[in-house]
């Protein structure tokens, strides 16, 4: 497998369920079938560990939820250990906002947002409408 890995930033925990993570997992499995490496950046939670454990993807377990507390810095540090600038990061979370994506873009990442509400005002490189 070659090129930049595609990074997925999504969480799964009791309050929100597994939907965001499972959608990203489906995309990652399809990309892997086409020869693209993928990795996950996720809140360290038992549900996420159980879901990703048998899938054999690289995973960086994070202490915080998307865009809460020190998540931007933690996400960038984890992304830096898995990919180089120019890599794609797919964010699937209702917690993401424009400043969050700005921070990721300023660090050199290409940003993709999974948008369940079909908004058109995201300043990202790509949108996946759920």
ABEGO torsion letter per residue (X at the ends): XBEBBBBBBBBBBAAAEAAAAAAAAAAAAAAAAAGBBBBBBBBBBAAAAAAAAAAGBBBBBBABBBGBEAAAAAAAAAAAAABBBGBBBBBBBAABBAAAAAAAAAAGBBBBBBBAAGBAABBBABBBBX
